[in-house]
């Protein structure tokens, strides 16, 4: 790989470190990252444009490095690669403050962007239909999915119904395909993870992953809800996405696609009571701003 880097980028690293198919090296205290590109090719120009916009605003996301042909993608051994110059090379875990910083990064010209992911109702309904088809076809092979699927699909339907109450479109901000519990600042500032969506996406995905941790703090979550400033529609979006159990469906897909086994659901299934308490706290908070249907089943154990 060193020869390819030298040829295509005219960069001459002394040492290269390889991990999970990606390569990292330093030259004159500047950090570089060569990684396979696994997103749609038609999204690449928009990712490049957003990264440049952020850099112009002083947000030091990783910068795309063009090859000697002035192209973003480089084919090496029949694999498409992207080279990034890394400004924030930290393995520190993402915090809620980091998420809130990105929630203010409103982007330009997003109306027809290929990176937009704000059609939640359409996307969730299509996914649910597909998941239900899969479970009908293959569910017998997966007892843990068969026993838990109806519960989580039911919660997702509540999330979809809440979207019907949203009155107007909110601005889109730089968001991420998925905020995971083990994400680092390196991941957060990587433009290959960017999408455009409502700010509530990253905020609630962060908290949904946090609640799976042993040390999850309800008091910290409540304090967070007390300090954020949202309008009525934004509170509804936050609550709707909280009810859509992406953390379950993400793991479900890994199981169905044979990338993992059913044991990865164990932690989620053990935390159902915690998840319901989390939802009830948020539900009661949102109800102070917006009239909502009674959910006695959810709030019966609160207070």
C-alpha positions as CSV (number, residue, x, y, z in Angstrom):
1,X,0.0,0.0,0.0
2,X,2.9,2.4,0.6
3,X,3.8,2.3,-3.1
4,X,0.1,3.1,-4.1
5,X,0.1,6.1,-1.6
6,X,3.3,7.4,-3.0
7,X,2.1,7.0,-6.6
8,X,-1.5,8.3,-6.3
9,X,-1.0,11.0,-3.7
10,X,2.7,11.8,-3.8
11,X,2.9,11.3,-0.1
12,X,5.8,9.5,1.4
13,X,5.1,8.0,4.8
14,X,7.8,6.3,6.8
15,X,5.3,4.0,8.5
16,X,1.8,2.9,7.7
17,X,-0.6,1.4,10.3
18,X,-3.3,-0.9,9.0
19,X,-6.6,-1.7,10.8
20,X,-9.8,-3.2,9.5
21,X,-8.9,-2.5,5.9
22,X,-8.0,1.1,6.5
23,X,-4.5,2.7,6.7
24,X,-3.2,5.6,8.8
25,X,0.1,7.4,8.8
26,X,1.7,10.7,9.7
27,X,3.9,13.1,7.7
28,X,5.3,16.2,9.4
29,X,2.8,15.9,12.3
30,X,-0.1,15.8,9.8
31,X,-2.4,12.7,10.1
32,X,-3.8,10.9,7.1
33,X,-6.4,8.2,6.7
34,X,-6.9,6.0,3.7
35,X,-10.1,4.0,3.8
36,X,-12.4,2.0,1.5
37,X,-15.4,4.0,0.3
38,X,-18.6,2.1,0.9
39,X,-21.3,4.7,0.3
40,X,-23.1,5.6,-2.9
41,X,-20.8,7.2,-5.4
42,X,-23.4,9.9,-6.2
43,X,-23.3,11.1,-2.6
44,X,-19.6,11.8,-2.7
45,X,-19.6,15.2,-4.3
46,X,-22.1,16.4,-1.7
47,X,-20.0,15.0,1.1
48,X,-17.0,16.9,-0.3
49,X,-19.0,20.1,-0.6
50,X,-20.3,19.9,3.0
51,X,-16.8,19.2,4.3
52,X,-15.5,22.3,2.5
53,X,-18.3,24.4,3.8
54,X,-17.6,23.3,7.4
55,X,-13.8,24.0,7.0
56,X,-14.7,27.5,5.8
57,X,-16.7,28.0,8.9
58,X,-13.8,26.8,11.1
59,X,-15.2,23.4,11.8
60,X,-12.2,21.0,11.4
61,X,-13.8,17.9,10.0
62,X,-11.5,15.6,8.1
63,X,-10.5,17.0,4.7
64,X,-10.7,15.1,1.4
65,X,-7.4,14.7,-0.3
66,X,-7.5,14.5,-4.1
67,X,-5.2,12.1,-6.0
68,X,-2.8,13.0,-8.8
69,X,-5.8,13.0,-11.2
70,X,-7.6,15.5,-9.0
71,X,-10.2,12.8,-8.2
72,X,-11.7,11.9,-4.8
73,X,-11.9,8.2,-5.3
74,X,-8.8,6.1,-6.0
75,X,-9.1,2.5,-7.2
76,X,-6.4,0.3,-5.6
77,X,-6.5,-3.4,-6.2
78,X,-10.1,-3.0,-7.5
79,X,-11.3,-1.3,-4.3
80,X,-12.4,2.3,-4.2
81,X,-10.5,4.3,-1.5
82,X,-10.8,7.8,-0.1
83,X,-7.9,9.7,1.4
84,X,-8.6,12.1,4.3
85,X,-6.4,14.5,6.1
86,X,-7.4,14.2,9.8
87,X,-7.5,17.3,12.0
88,X,-9.2,15.7,15.0
89,X,-7.5,12.4,15.7
90,X,-9.0,11.6,19.1
91,X,-10.2,8.4,20.5
92,X,-12.1,10.2,23.2
93,X,-15.8,9.2,23.3
94,X,-18.4,11.5,21.9
95,X,-20.3,13.5,24.6
96,X,-23.7,15.2,24.5
97,X,-21.9,18.6,24.2
98,X,-20.2,17.4,21.0
99,X,-23.6,16.4,19.7
100,X,-25.2,19.8,20.5
101,X,-22.3,21.5,18.7
102,X,-23.2,19.7,15.5
103,X,-26.9,20.4,16.1
104,X,-26.2,24.1,15.3
105,X,-24.5,23.4,12.0
106,X,-27.3,24.3,9.7
107,X,-26.4,23.6,6.0
108,X,-27.1,25.4,2.8
109,X,-29.0,24.2,-0.3
110,X,-30.3,21.1,1.4
111,X,-33.8,21.0,-0.2
112,X,-32.9,18.4,-2.8
113,X,-29.7,17.0,-1.3
114,X,-28.9,13.3,-1.8
115,X,-27.8,13.3,1.8
116,X,-31.1,14.3,3.3
117,X,-32.6,11.8,5.6
118,X,-35.5,13.8,7.0
119,X,-38.4,11.8,5.5
120,X,-38.7,9.8,8.6
121,X,-42.3,8.6,8.2
122,X,-41.7,7.3,4.7
123,X,-38.4,5.6,5.6
124,X,-39.7,4.0,8.8
125,X,-42.9,2.7,7.2
126,X,-40.9,1.2,4.3
127,X,-38.5,-0.4,6.8
128,X,-41.2,-1.8,9.0
129,X,-42.9,-3.4,6.0
130,X,-39.7,-5.0,4.9
131,X,-38.8,-6.2,8.4
132,X,-42.3,-7.7,8.9
133,X,-41.9,-9.6,5.6
134,X,-38.5,-10.9,6.7
135,X,-39.8,-12.1,10.1
136,X,-42.7,-13.9,8.4
137,X,-40.2,-15.6,6.0
138,X,-37.3,-16.3,8.4
139,X,-38.5,-15.7,11.9
140,X,-38.6,-19.3,12.9
141,X,-34.8,-19.4,12.7
142,X,-34.4,-16.7,15.3
143,X,-36.3,-17.3,18.5
144,X,-35.1,-14.0,20.2
145,X,-36.3,-12.0,17.2
146,X,-39.6,-13.9,17.1
147,X,-40.3,-13.2,20.8
148,X,-39.3,-9.5,20.8
149,X,-40.1,-8.2,17.3
150,X,-43.8,-7.4,17.9
151,X,-43.0,-5.3,20.9
152,X,-40.4,-3.1,19.1
153,X,-42.4,-2.8,15.9
154,X,-45.3,-1.6,18.1
155,X,-43.1,1.1,19.6
156,X,-42.0,2.2,16.1
157,X,-45.7,2.5,15.1
158,X,-46.2,5.0,18.0
159,X,-43.2,6.9,16.7
160,X,-44.7,7.1,13.2
161,X,-48.1,8.2,14.6
162,X,-46.4,11.0,16.5
163,X,-44.9,12.4,13.3
164,X,-48.4,13.1,12.1
165,X,-48.6,15.9,14.8
166,X,-45.6,17.8,13.4
167,X,-46.8,20.9,11.7
168,X,-43.8,22.3,9.8
169,X,-40.4,21.4,8.4
170,X,-37.5,22.1,10.6
171,X,-34.0,23.2,9.2
172,X,-31.5,20.4,8.4
173,X,-28.2,20.2,10.1
174,X,-25.0,18.2,9.6
175,X,-25.9,14.8,11.2
176,X,-24.5,11.3,11.2
177,X,-25.7,8.0,9.8
178,X,-25.7,6.6,13.3
179,X,-24.3,7.8,16.6
180,X,-23.1,4.7,18.5
181,X,-22.1,4.3,22.1
182,X,-18.5,3.7,21.1
183,X,-18.2,6.6,18.7
184,X,-15.1,8.8,19.1
185,X,-14.3,12.4,18.1
186,X,-12.5,10.9,15.1
187,X,-15.8,9.3,14.0
188,X,-17.8,12.5,14.7
189,X,-15.7,14.6,12.4
190,X,-15.4,12.1,9.6
191,X,-17.4,13.4,6.6
192,X,-17.9,9.8,5.4
193,X,-20.4,9.5,8.3
194,X,-22.3,12.7,7.5
195,X,-26.0,12.9,6.4
196,X,-28.4,15.9,6.6
197,X,-31.3,15.6,9.0
198,X,-33.1,17.3,11.8
199,X,-31.0,18.1,14.8
200,X,-33.1,15.7,16.9
201,X,-31.6,12.7,15.0
202,X,-28.2,12.7,16.6
203,X,-29.4,14.0,20.0
204,X,-31.8,11.2,20.7
205,X,-29.7,8.5,19.0
206,X,-26.9,9.4,21.4
207,X,-29.3,9.0,24.4
208,X,-30.8,5.7,23.1
209,X,-27.3,4.2,22.9
210,X,-26.4,5.6,26.3
211,X,-29.3,3.9,28.0
212,X,-27.8,0.5,27.1
213,X,-24.8,1.2,29.3
214,X,-24.6,-0.1,32.9
215,X,-24.0,3.4,34.3
216,X,-26.8,5.2,32.4
217,X,-28.0,8.1,34.6
218,X,-31.7,9.2,34.5
219,X,-30.8,12.3,36.4
220,X,-28.3,13.4,33.7
221,X,-31.0,12.7,31.0
222,X,-33.5,14.8,32.9
223,X,-31.0,17.6,33.5
224,X,-30.4,17.6,29.7
225,X,-34.1,17.9,28.9
226,X,-34.3,20.8,31.3
227,X,-31.5,22.8,29.6
228,X,-32.3,22.3,25.9
229,X,-34.5,24.8,24.1
230,X,-36.9,23.3,21.5
231,X,-40.1,24.4,19.9
232,X,-43.2,22.3,19.9
233,X,-42.4,20.5,16.7
234,X,-38.8,19.8,17.7
235,X,-40.0,18.2,21.0
236,X,-42.4,16.0,18.9
237,X,-39.5,15.0,16.6
238,X,-37.4,14.1,19.6
239,X,-40.1,12.0,21.1
240,X,-41.0,10.3,17.8
241,X,-37.5,9.2,17.2
242,X,-37.1,8.0,20.8
243,X,-40.0,5.6,20.1
244,X,-38.4,4.3,16.9
245,X,-36.0,1.7,18.3
246,X,-33.1,2.0,15.9
247,X,-30.7,0.3,18.3
248,X,-32.9,-2.8,18.1
249,X,-33.4,-2.7,14.3
250,X,-29.7,-2.1,13.6
251,X,-28.8,-5.2,15.5
252,X,-31.7,-7.1,14.0
253,X,-30.3,-6.4,10.5
254,X,-26.9,-7.6,11.5
255,X,-28.5,-10.9,12.6
256,X,-30.6,-11.4,9.5
257,X,-27.6,-10.5,7.3
258,X,-25.6,-13.2,9.1
259,X,-23.0,-10.6,10.4
260,X,-23.8,-11.5,14.0
261,X,-25.8,-13.9,16.2
262,X,-28.8,-13.3,18.3
263,X,-26.8,-12.8,21.5
264,X,-26.3,-9.2,20.5
265,X,-30.0,-8.6,21.4
266,X,-29.5,-9.8,25.0
267,X,-28.5,-6.4,26.4
268,X,-31.4,-4.7,24.8
269,X,-33.9,-7.2,26.0
270,X,-32.6,-6.9,29.5
271,X,-33.0,-3.1,29.4
272,X,-36.6,-3.0,28.3
273,X,-37.8,-1.6,31.6
274,X,-35.0,1.0,31.5
275,X,-36.0,1.9,27.9
276,X,-39.7,2.4,29.0
277,X,-38.7,4.6,31.9
278,X,-36.5,6.6,29.5
279,X,-39.5,7.0,27.1
280,X,-41.9,7.9,29.9
281,X,-39.6,10.7,31.2
282,X,-39.3,12.2,27.7
283,X,-43.1,11.7,27.1
284,X,-44.0,13.6,30.3
285,X,-41.6,16.4,29.4
286,X,-43.0,16.8,25.9
287,X,-46.6,16.7,27.2
288,X,-45.8,20.0,29.1
289,X,-45.5,21.6,25.6
290,X,-47.9,19.7,23.5
291,X,-51.2,17.8,24.1
292,X,-50.5,14.1,23.6
293,X,-52.6,10.9,23.8
294,X,-52.6,9.2,27.2
295,X,-50.0,6.4,27.6
296,X,-50.9,5.0,30.9
297,X,-49.1,1.7,30.2
298,X,-45.9,3.8,29.8
299,X,-46.2,6.0,32.8
300,X,-47.7,3.6,35.4
301,X,-44.4,3.0,37.1
302,X,-43.2,6.6,37.2
303,X,-43.2,8.6,40.4
